[in-house]
């Protein structure tokens, strides 16, 4: 018996990366899937997930499109009869120095990362309230709990997701709806490769990798496992929590003393 047997899960950003990895883990545990992304699936994890959940549906759309989101959620509810889980995985990475940042770029990042999370939560909550149960898992970031240089808009958007999560956990707990978020460290995804793919950024990527106490970047399945835990009944007494999954990135600092002492 799977941990998600009989549960209906909507996953945004499901075409690739963390969303697709979550879809696959959920399908492996028996979930019925509804994926949403601005891009069509690139095969990989979503294709495998859809093969396991043979009634899975997928729609391309924009998390900033209120009418499109509402129509998609209504179609999912009509198709499956209920909505048990929402994983808000859609997001973009961008930022810059505040005094140089184009306001349109600020709006784009905030609208996709924060407002898009709000809009999908807004759309699914009536179903969850009516059925007196549900679990929402928002994807934030370690950059939502501590600052990072030159990523002002991204930091602000993910910090907003963390506090929106806490607010909804308070507001909807008595209706049986749990709301949590995951704050990943740096995960080896296509998005990360886009940012650090050129030669000039190679040294920065190496420094960031070293800053994770485990000495490596995370894998998408490791975030998917955390999402699965928060979505399923094993976490039934967990709400309002920001689960940091970062290989020790936010644990503190290393200055080479252990290496000097011959411990490493």
Steps between C-alpha positions, in 0.01 A plus 500: 500500500640840400509801726303702246244239394175665401633854541474758223801729468543815295863585432608826340830524317445132423669487160855472635725548802359480851138490385557204268702318766216552748246373249701182455534434875129565552409267213724230644296528820165474323395862446274618218676790330413832341801691369520866404792684341570775252698247296400162363662204679851417383457128556706376793336488842159631391474244221583222743255639756222520240570139406454391860193717558321405180222755546742792549416828333729787401427853391729776379425837653629800692488517880421872461179430306212508748234379259724223363583374848139502614391311188777241544417439866130469416584245229714298742223499756245393240730224372604353835228619738740652754836670552713371786843650435646807335875530440596849388828434321485752214760772529769707336838619619607862445598811686763771502611802697190692604621832358556335160202266489234567237159521672356274231751228594411542868132458411570190289683319781255599772200417281623151408660393828271663757179606330487176300519306828220713643280457193523120498438483875201730455362270230533167687406609851120496447513131406722417797280695739188326369651154542652599839851397407799566280872568494674790326876487448663820379852508358694786655881503529788544742496848345165548668655459846835674448636755255710435191696757304351654185171305514270766646180409319546126548580542872192715547273261311611193694490679834143589413420135430632403845275747681200438275537132595489582869199727456301233316597236755342719766193592299405153371612254767154475653361410158736203486742655250872479571740746334878461503792604287837361401812715491744318271867573479658505156362207302648362180218590260477649149427837662826486694690396189359799314631734768842341552553343159759737357873498568495825699259351755685170545707625794189641669321168461798324662492742796126452543541123486772517767270711720267200535634305796443172318735623227259465209188648344164346570313264269142564389379172652620619842260794483229274358539270802449797732192608303362147523541498877324834542221399262418161650339401828837423662531875566145534636615713798724729293370836380649847467847352473785608273698184436858586407648234270841644420784260573605722790523822296332707774659310790791743528845549359816304432840673501731204449592439864396136481714450194791670672462258791499202265139405561397519135 
